[in-house]
Amino acid sequence: MLFKNSSCICNPPKSSSALPTSGKSPPPPNNDLWFVAVVTFEPLPDGGTRYTARVRHWTQEGMEKHAAMGFADGWNKAFDQLVEQVA
C-alpha cells in the first residue's frame, strides 16, 4: 500500500543523527500518523557502530495505529537492509 505524504529528513551539518518526520506541514483532517524519529549513529571502541532509533508520535492513538500497521516490523526490516548494504 502506498501513502501520499510530505515527509522530510532534517540533518544538521556534521551530525551523527537524522530526524525524519512526517509533520512538516499542517496535518490533513483525521491524520494521527504523524511522527518524528531521532536516528543516531554512535561509533563504538571496537570499530562498530551503535544505531539507535527513537520515534515520537503526535498522539497516543497515532502510536497505537502505527503499531497495529506493523511499524516496528517495518523499521526492523529497514535496519536489516541497511546492515546488508554496509556489510
Residue pairs with C-beta under 8 A, 6 or more apart in sequence:
5 22
6 22
6 24
6 25
7 20
7 21
7 22
7 24
8 20
8 21
8 24
9 18
9 19
9 20
9 21
10 18
10 19
10 20
10 21
11 17
11 18
11 19
16 40
16 41
16 42
17 38
17 39
17 40
17 41
18 37
18 39
19 36
19 37
19 38
19 39
20 36
20 37
20 39
21 34
21 35
21 36
21 37
22 33
22 34
22 35
23 34
23 35
23 36
23 58
27 34
27 58
32 57
32 58
32 59
32 61
32 62
32 65
33 57
33 62
33 65
33 66
34 57
34 58
34 62
35 55
35 56
35 57
35 58
35 62
35 63
35 66
36 55
36 56
37 53
37 54
37 55
37 56
38 52
38 53
38 54
38 55
38 56
39 51
39 52
39 53
39 54
40 50
40 51
40 52
41 49
41 50
41 51
42 49
42 50
42 52
43 49
43 50
44 50
51 79
51 82
53 75
53 79
55 71
55 75
57 63
57 66
